[in-house]
């Protein structure tokens, strides 16, 4: 249970790490209609879009977890992150589809942010609910450690 919850967090944060590390390349591929400096700033703003919507993901998926169960909600957030990450990987660049490329990229980043916002709190709560008595803090700390 701790391993599965932590693994989901690892994969989701790894995607955020990759995007941040590759922002200069993403700027050239998706914002090539701008000068280099502006393209890089827009790539970072697209990165920030994922963080801006995280609280909304926590609200939506937190409520969903309360209504239909955290395990199901956890799987939905993992799938949402996986599908949106896959689509980012196959998304045509600016040279291929023009201004639609950065618009789709930002929409996908927002979906990733929603998924991360919902997964993180749900995973911590799920682990806390299933942790042995007296070990709740130690078990839930692994969720933060894997981020």
N, C-alpha and C positions, 0 to 999 in steps of 0.2 A: 504494500500500500504506500509506504513512504517512498520506495524506489520509483513506482509508477508516477506518483505526483511530482516527485523531484525531476524525473526524466522529462515530463511535459514542460516544466519550467525551464530546464536546460535548453531544450530545443527552441522554445519561444524566445528566450533572451539571446540565444545564439544568432537568431535571425536579425535581431536589433543590432547586435555587435557587428555582424557582417555588413549591414547597410551602412552603419557609421564608418566602418573601416574603408568601404568602397565608395564613399560619397563623391570623391573626385571623378571616379570612372562613371558613376551614375549621372553626374552633372554633364559629362560629355555626351553620354548616350541619350539622355531624356530631355535635356535642356540646351541642346546644341544651337538653338535659334538665338541664344543670348551670348553676350561676351562671357569670357571664362569666369570672371569674378561673380557676376550676377547668376550664372548657371550654378556655381558652387553654392551660393546663398540659397537659391531655390531648391537645390538638392537637400540642403540641411533643413529647410522649412518643410519639405516633404517628410524628412526623418522626424521632425518635431510633431507632425500631424498624428503620428502613431501615439505619441505621449499625451497629446492634448485630449484625445478621446478615451484614454484609459479609464478615467473616473466613470464615464458613461457605460463602459463595458462592465465595470464593477457593479453599477446600479442595475443594469439590465440582467446580467447573468447571475448576480447575487439574488435578485428577486426570483428569477427562473429556478435557481437552485433550491430556494425555499419552497417553491410550489411543486416542482416535479422531481426534485432530488439532485444532490450535488454530483453524484457519479455520472448521470446522464448529461448534466450541464458541463461537466469537465470534459467529457468526450466531444460534445458539440464545440467547445472552445478550441480543443486540440485540432479537430477537423477544420474549423474555420481558419485557424492559423496555417495549417498545412496546405489547404487549397489556395488561400490567398498568396502564400509564399511560392507555391508552384506556378501560379499564374504570373507573378512578378518575374520568375525565372524564364518564362517563355514569352513575355511581353515584347512586342516589336518596339524598336527605338523611334526617336523623333524623326529620323531620316525616312523611316518606312511609313509611319502613319501620322506624322505631324503632331499637332497640338494635342491630339487624343492620347498620345503616349504619356505625357506628364499628368494629364487629368486622370487617366486610369491608374497610373502609379500612385498618385495621392489617395485615390479611393481605396486601393488595395492596402496602402499603409494604414489608413484609418480602420479598415477591417481587422488588420493585424493588431492594432492598438486596442480595439474593442475586445478581441479574443484574449489578449494578454491581461487586460483589466479584469475580465471575467474569470480567467483561469487561475490567476495568482491567489486571489482571496478565497476562491472556492477550494483550491488545493489545500491551502493552509487550514481552512475550516474542516475539510474532510479528514485530514490527518489528525487534527485536534480531537475530532469526534471519535476516532478509532484508536487513539493512542492509549496505552496502558495507564492506569491511574498512577500519578506521580512522575510520569515521563512525558507529559504533554508538551512542556516547553522544549525539551531536548528534541522531540520528534518534529515539532513544527519549525524549529530553527533550521532544519535541513532544507526547507523550502526556500528560505532566504539565502542560505549558503549556496544553493545551486544557481541562484540568479547571478 
